[in-house]
C-alpha cells in the first residue's frame, strides 16, 4: 500500500506545471551557459543537478501548503 501511495504522489509531482516550468528553465539556462560561454561539461552537469534538486524541493514545499 505504501508503494501505491508513493507512486501516486510522484505522479502528481511530475504532472505539476510548476515543476515542468522549473525544469525547462534549468535546461534552458544550462544550454545557454554551455554554448554561449563554452563551459566545461562538469560545470553544466553540476548546474543541471542543482537546478533539478531545487525545482523538486520547491515544488514539494509548495504542494504541502
N, CA, C and O of each residue as an XYZ file, in Angstrom:
260
protein
N       0.825     -1.197      0.000
C       0.000      0.000      0.000
C       0.864      1.254      0.000
O       0.513      2.247     -0.637
N       1.989      1.218      0.708
C       2.848      2.393      0.750
C       3.380      2.735     -0.628
O       3.460      3.908     -0.990
N       3.745      1.721     -1.398
C       4.308      1.981     -2.729
C       3.277      2.627     -3.632
O       3.613      3.513     -4.418
N       2.039      2.205     -3.534
C       0.988      2.789     -4.359
C       0.793      4.257     -4.009
O       0.601      5.090     -4.895
N       0.842      4.571     -2.730
C       0.701      5.957     -2.289
C       1.878      6.795     -2.758
O       1.697      7.926     -3.208
N       3.077      6.252     -2.656
C       4.267      6.977     -3.095
C       4.273      7.195     -4.601
O       4.646      8.268     -5.075
N       3.862      6.178     -5.355
C       3.803      6.323     -6.810
C       2.770      7.364     -7.222
O       2.982      8.119     -8.171
N       1.656      7.397     -6.506
C       0.624      8.393     -6.801
C       1.146      9.795     -6.511
O       0.908     10.719     -7.290
N       1.849      9.961     -5.406
C       2.428     11.260     -5.061
C       3.485     11.677     -6.072
O       3.560     12.849     -6.439
N       4.302     10.732     -6.526
C       5.319     11.031     -7.530
C       4.673     11.438     -8.853
O       5.142     12.363     -9.516
N       3.615     10.760     -9.230
C       2.907     11.093    -10.470
C       2.303     12.492    -10.397
O       2.352     13.236    -11.376
N       1.740     12.854     -9.256
C       1.184     14.189     -9.088
C       2.272     15.252     -9.109
O       2.059     16.347     -9.629
N       3.436     14.939     -8.549
C       4.557     15.871     -8.545
C       5.055     16.120     -9.956
O       5.332     17.263    -10.320
N       5.173     15.079    -10.750
C       5.646     15.216    -12.119
C       4.619     15.937    -12.984
O       4.989     16.700    -13.877
N       3.348     15.706    -12.731
C       2.295     16.325    -13.524
C       2.098     17.800    -13.198
O       1.382     18.499    -13.916
N       2.713     18.277    -12.141
C       2.562     19.666    -11.730
C       3.202     20.602    -12.748
O       4.320     20.355    -13.198
N       2.507     21.667    -13.113
C       3.029     22.628    -14.090
C       4.260     23.366    -13.582
O       5.171     23.651    -14.360
N       4.301     23.675    -12.312
C       5.427     24.415    -11.752
C       6.738     23.661    -11.900
O       7.768     24.256    -12.217
N       6.704     22.365    -11.673
C       7.909     21.551    -11.819
C       8.366     21.520    -13.266
O       9.560     21.615    -13.548
N       7.424     21.389    -14.177
C       7.766     21.352    -15.594
C       8.423     22.650    -16.040
O       9.411     22.625    -16.774
N       7.894     23.764    -15.610
C       8.456     25.062    -15.970
C       9.835     25.246    -15.349
O      10.740     25.769    -15.999
N      10.004     24.825    -14.106
C      11.305     24.951    -13.442
C      12.373     24.099    -14.122
O      13.511     24.542    -14.278
N      12.018     22.890    -14.524
C      12.978     22.027    -15.211
C      13.314     22.590    -16.584
O      14.471     22.551    -17.002
N      12.322     23.110    -17.287
C      12.568     23.732    -18.585
C      13.509     24.923    -18.453
O      14.405     25.100    -19.278
N      13.314     25.738    -17.425
C      14.200     26.881    -17.188
C      15.616     26.427    -16.854
O      16.584     27.048    -17.293
N      15.744     25.364    -16.090
C      17.069     24.843    -15.741
C      17.809     24.341    -16.972
O      18.997     24.615    -17.143
N      17.116     23.615    -17.818
C      17.744     23.102    -19.039
C      18.094     24.240    -19.987
O      19.159     24.223    -20.604
N      17.214     25.225    -20.109
C      17.486     26.363    -20.993
C      18.690     27.160    -20.521
O      19.524     27.554    -21.335
N      18.796     27.405    -19.219
C      19.934     28.167    -18.714
C      21.231     27.376    -18.825
O      22.278     27.953    -19.117
N      21.180     26.066    -18.598
C      22.379     25.242    -18.757
C      22.826     25.201    -20.214
O      24.023     25.205    -20.501
N      21.868     25.160    -21.127
C      22.196     25.178    -22.552
C      22.829     26.500    -22.943
O      23.796     26.521    -23.705
N      22.300     27.602    -22.436
C      22.860     28.916    -22.734
C      24.288     29.034    -22.218
O      25.151     29.589    -22.898
N      24.538     28.522    -21.032
C      25.899     28.567    -20.474
C      26.835     27.655    -21.257
O      27.986     28.008    -21.513
N      26.337     26.485    -21.635
C      27.181     25.526    -22.350
C      27.612     26.065    -23.712
O      28.788     25.986    -24.067
N      26.681     26.601    -24.461
C      27.007     27.058    -25.808
C      27.441     28.516    -25.847
O      28.311     28.882    -26.638
N      26.854     29.341    -25.014
C      27.179     30.769    -25.031
C      28.544     31.086    -24.450
O      29.247     31.966    -24.946
N      28.916     30.377    -23.411
C      30.185     30.667    -22.735
C      31.200     29.533    -22.860
O      32.269     29.586    -22.253
N      30.870     28.517    -23.639
C      31.742     27.345    -23.835
C      32.205     26.758    -22.502
O      33.395     26.532    -22.284
N      31.247     26.521    -21.627
C      31.561     25.987    -20.302
C      31.931     24.510    -20.385
O      31.543     23.805    -21.317
N      32.676     24.069    -19.406
C      33.068     22.661    -19.323
C      31.841     21.804    -18.994
O      30.866     22.283    -18.416
N      31.915     20.541    -19.374
C      30.786     19.622    -19.179
C      30.460     19.415    -17.707
O      29.289     19.287    -17.348
N      31.476     19.380    -16.852
C      31.197     19.151    -15.427
C      30.477     20.336    -14.796
O      29.681     20.151    -13.875
N      30.740     21.538    -15.271
C      30.039     22.723    -14.755
C      28.575     22.687    -15.177
O      27.683     22.967    -14.376
N      28.333     22.343    -16.437
C      26.956     22.270    -16.935
C      26.192     21.155    -16.224
O      25.034     21.346    -15.852
N      26.814     20.008    -16.032
C      26.153     18.903    -15.337
C      25.843     19.268    -13.889
O      24.765     18.954    -13.384
N      26.781     19.926    -13.227
C      26.546     20.355    -11.840
C      25.391     21.338    -11.755
O      24.561     21.259    -10.850
N      25.342     22.264    -12.703
C      24.255     23.244    -12.712
C      22.902     22.566    -12.933
O      21.914     22.926    -12.293
N      22.858     21.591    -13.833
C      21.608     20.875    -14.068
C      21.164     20.103    -12.835
O      19.980     20.111    -12.497
N      22.080     19.449    -12.170
C      21.730     18.664    -10.974
C      21.218     19.572     -9.866
O      20.200     19.276     -9.240
N      21.910     20.663     -9.623
C      21.480     21.601     -8.578
C      20.121     22.204     -8.923
O      19.263     22.349     -8.052
N      19.928     22.551    -10.185
C      18.649     23.135    -10.609
C      17.501     22.154    -10.467
O      16.414     22.531    -10.028
N      17.727     20.901    -10.832
C      16.666     19.911    -10.726
C      16.313     19.607     -9.276
O      15.139     19.447     -8.944
N      17.307     19.528     -8.421
C      17.044     19.287     -6.998
C      16.282     20.469     -6.388
O      15.359     20.281     -5.596
N      16.676     21.672     -6.763
C      15.978     22.858     -6.280
C      14.541     22.899     -6.773
O      13.636     23.243     -6.013
N      14.321     22.554     -8.027
C      12.959     22.530     -8.573
C      12.091     21.505     -7.856
O      10.934     21.780     -7.540
N      12.641     20.335     -7.600
C      11.876     19.325     -6.865
C      11.557     19.770     -5.448
O      10.437     19.582     -4.973
N      12.531     20.355     -4.773
C      12.304     20.817     -3.399
C      11.259     21.928     -3.355
O      10.378     21.927     -2.494
N      11.360     22.866     -4.277
C      10.399     23.970     -4.293
C       8.988     23.469     -4.573
O       8.033     23.894     -3.922
N       8.859     22.578     -5.528
C       7.532     22.038     -5.860
C       6.955     21.254     -4.703
O       5.762     21.343     -4.411
N       7.807     20.487     -4.047
C       7.333     19.694     -2.907
C       6.890     20.595     -1.753
O       5.865     20.341     -1.120
N       7.663     21.642     -1.484
C       7.297     22.556     -0.399
C       6.012     23.307     -0.714
O       5.186     23.524      0.172
N       5.841     23.700     -1.953
C       4.602     24.400     -2.343
C       3.382     23.494     -2.258
O       2.294     23.953     -1.912
N       3.550     22.214     -2.570
C       2.421     21.307     -2.543
C       1.962     20.978     -1.121
O       0.826     20.552     -0.918
N       2.840     21.175     -0.143
C       2.490     20.872      1.249
C       1.679     21.988      1.901
O       1.109     21.780      2.972
N       1.614     23.146      1.293
C       0.886     24.277      1.900
C      -0.591     24.087      1.859
O      -1.337     24.946      2.327
